[in-house]
Amino acid sequence: MSMRAAPAAEVRNEFAAVLVSLDHGANAPRLRVQDLESGAVALLDAFVLRSLCLLASRVLTDVCRATVPGDPEAPAAGPPPA
């Protein structure tokens, strides 16, 4: 965790567990989200967070499904359409 990160909150359900905090290590604050299973970290700035809010629920569902191994309804992998 960045030395300038705020206290974290743990968010979990039956599918995932993450640690969420504010990171002040860059030019502007970012949301730091760490997957507790894999240790993977995402730093999300205000633009990315706003974009998530504006995504159609179908698109967000497709993004989530693409991370589930063996999901028969997951969208096909490959380059985005031109």
C-alpha positions as a Markdown table, in Angstrom:
| # | Residue | x | y | z |
|---|---|---|---|---|
| 1 | Met | 0.0 | 0.0 | 0.0 |
| 2 | Ser | 1.2 | 3.5 | -0.7 |
| 3 | Met | 2.7 | 5.3 | 2.3 |
| 4 | Arg | 0.1 | 8.0 | 1.6 |
| 5 | Ala | -2.9 | 5.8 | 1.5 |
| 6 | Ala | -5.9 | 6.4 | 3.9 |
| 7 | Pro | -7.2 | 3.7 | 6.2 |
| 8 | Ala | -8.8 | 0.9 | 4.3 |
| 9 | Ala | -12.2 | -0.7 | 4.3 |
| 10 | Glu | -12.8 | -4.4 | 3.5 |
| 11 | Val | -15.7 | -5.1 | 1.2 |
| 12 | Arg | -16.8 | -8.7 | 0.7 |
| 13 | Asn | -19.6 | -11.0 | -0.5 |
| 14 | Glu | -19.9 | -14.6 | -1.5 |
| 15 | Phe | -18.0 | -13.9 | -4.7 |
| 16 | Ala | -15.1 | -11.7 | -3.8 |
| 17 | Ala | -13.2 | -9.7 | -1.1 |
| 18 | Val | -11.4 | -6.5 | -1.6 |
| 19 | Leu | -9.6 | -3.9 | 0.4 |
| 20 | Val | -10.5 | -0.3 | -0.6 |
| 21 | Ser | -8.7 | 2.9 | 0.4 |
| 22 | Leu | -7.8 | 6.4 | -1.0 |
| 23 | Asp | -4.3 | 6.8 | -2.4 |
| 24 | His | -2.8 | 10.3 | -2.4 |
| 25 | Gly | 0.5 | 9.3 | -4.0 |
| 26 | Ala | -0.2 | 10.7 | -7.4 |
| 27 | Asn | -1.2 | 14.2 | -8.6 |
| 28 | Ala | -4.8 | 13.6 | -7.6 |
| 29 | Pro | -6.4 | 11.1 | -5.2 |
| 30 | Arg | -7.2 | 7.7 | -6.6 |
| 31 | Leu | -9.3 | 4.8 | -5.2 |
| 32 | Arg | -7.0 | 1.9 | -4.5 |
| 33 | Val | -8.8 | -1.5 | -4.7 |
| 34 | Gln | -6.9 | -4.7 | -3.8 |
| 35 | Asp | -8.2 | -8.1 | -4.5 |
| 36 | Leu | -7.6 | -10.1 | -1.3 |
| 37 | Glu | -7.4 | -13.5 | -3.1 |
| 38 | Ser | -4.9 | -12.6 | -5.8 |
| 39 | Gly | -3.3 | -9.5 | -4.3 |
| 40 | Ala | -3.9 | -7.6 | -7.6 |
| 41 | Val | -4.3 | -3.9 | -7.2 |
| 42 | Ala | -6.2 | -1.3 | -9.3 |
| 43 | Leu | -5.8 | 2.4 | -8.9 |
| 44 | Leu | -8.9 | 4.2 | -10.2 |
| 45 | Asp | -9.0 | 8.0 | -10.8 |
| 46 | Ala | -12.1 | 10.1 | -10.8 |
| 47 | Phe | -12.5 | 9.8 | -14.6 |
| 48 | Val | -12.4 | 6.0 | -14.5 |
| 49 | Leu | -14.9 | 5.9 | -11.6 |
| 50 | Arg | -17.2 | 8.3 | -13.4 |
| 51 | Ser | -17.0 | 6.1 | -16.5 |
| 52 | Leu | -18.0 | 3.0 | -14.4 |
| 53 | Cys | -21.0 | 4.9 | -13.1 |
| 54 | Leu | -22.1 | 5.7 | -16.7 |
| 55 | Leu | -21.6 | 2.2 | -18.2 |
| 56 | Ala | -24.8 | 0.4 | -19.2 |
| 57 | Ser | -25.4 | -2.4 | -16.8 |
| 58 | Arg | -25.1 | -5.0 | -19.6 |
| 59 | Val | -21.6 | -3.8 | -20.4 |
| 60 | Leu | -20.5 | -3.9 | -16.8 |
| 61 | Thr | -22.0 | -7.4 | -16.5 |
| 62 | Asp | -20.0 | -8.6 | -19.5 |
| 63 | Val | -16.8 | -7.2 | -18.1 |
| 64 | Cys | -17.4 | -9.0 | -14.8 |
| 65 | Arg | -18.4 | -12.3 | -16.5 |
| 66 | Ala | -15.2 | -12.2 | -18.6 |
| 67 | Thr | -13.2 | -12.7 | -15.4 |
| 68 | Val | -15.0 | -15.9 | -14.4 |
| 69 | Pro | -13.1 | -19.0 | -15.7 |
| 70 | Gly | -15.3 | -21.4 | -17.6 |
| 71 | Asp | -18.4 | -19.1 | -17.7 |
| 72 | Pro | -20.3 | -20.3 | -20.8 |
| 73 | Glu | -22.1 | -16.9 | -21.1 |
| 74 | Ala | -18.9 | -14.8 | -20.9 |
| 75 | Pro | -18.3 | -12.7 | -23.9 |
| 76 | Ala | -15.8 | -14.0 | -26.4 |
| 77 | Ala | -12.2 | -12.8 | -25.9 |
| 78 | Gly | -10.5 | -11.0 | -28.7 |
| 79 | Pro | -9.8 | -7.6 | -30.1 |
| 80 | Pro | -12.5 | -5.0 | -29.8 |
| 81 | Pro | -14.6 | -4.4 | -32.9 |
| 82 | Ala | -13.2 | -1.7 | -35.3 |
